[in-house]
Amino acid sequence: MCKAANVELIGYENVGSGLVTAMVKGDVGAVKAAVDSGVESAQRIGEVVTSLVIARPHNDINKIVSHYKIAD
């Protein structure tokens, strides 16, 4: 996913029952390309429930996403 486009993995969450949420940031085109690549890869090994790209998220999204950040 991150190798497919110029995006940064900002976090992920193991939701349970094999479900994972991955969060990336970058410009919209790069994020769409990365998400599409991630969906293709995930479909090869299992089922993709959904994917979503938020083009211009609210500035306060960082308050929520910071809970899932990967340690530096």
N, C-alpha and C positions, 0 to 999 in steps of 0.2 A: 504494500500500500504506500508506504513512505518512499520506496525506491521508484515508484511509478511517476511521481510528480514532486515538485518542490514544496513539500508541506512539512509541518512539524507535528509529531505525535505529542499531544499535550496531556493525554491520560487515557485510561481504559478502566472498565469496571466489569468484573465477572458477576453477572446478574444472577446466575444460578441455572441449573439444568443444562449446562453447556452453552448458555447464552452469554455473549460478550458485547459490550458497548465500547467502541473505540472513538476517540475524539481527536481530530486533527485541525490545524489552522494553517492558513495561507491565503493566497488570492483565490477568488471564487473558481476560476477555471482550473487551477491546480488542485483544489480540494475536490471538485467534481471528478477529475481524472483519477485521483487517488481513491476516492470512494468507489468509483466504477471498477477499478482494478481490485480493490478489496472484496467487493461483491463477487466478482468473477472467481477469485481465489477461494472464497468461502463456499461458493456453490459447488466447487469440485470435491469438497470433503463433507458437505452437509447441506442443510437448508438455510437460506437467508430469510429472516422474518421481515426485515424492513431496512431501509437506508434513508438518510435524510441529510441534505445540505442546507444550512441556514445561511443565506447570502449576506445579510447584514444584521447580525444579532445585536441585541441591546447591549449597551456597555456594561450593564450589571451582570451579564452572563458569567463574567470572571469570578464573581462571588460564588456561583454554583460550581463551576468547573474546577476551581482551585482545590476543591475537596478531592478530586480524582487525579491531580497532577502527579507526574512521575518525578521521583527524587532526582536531583541533579547529580 
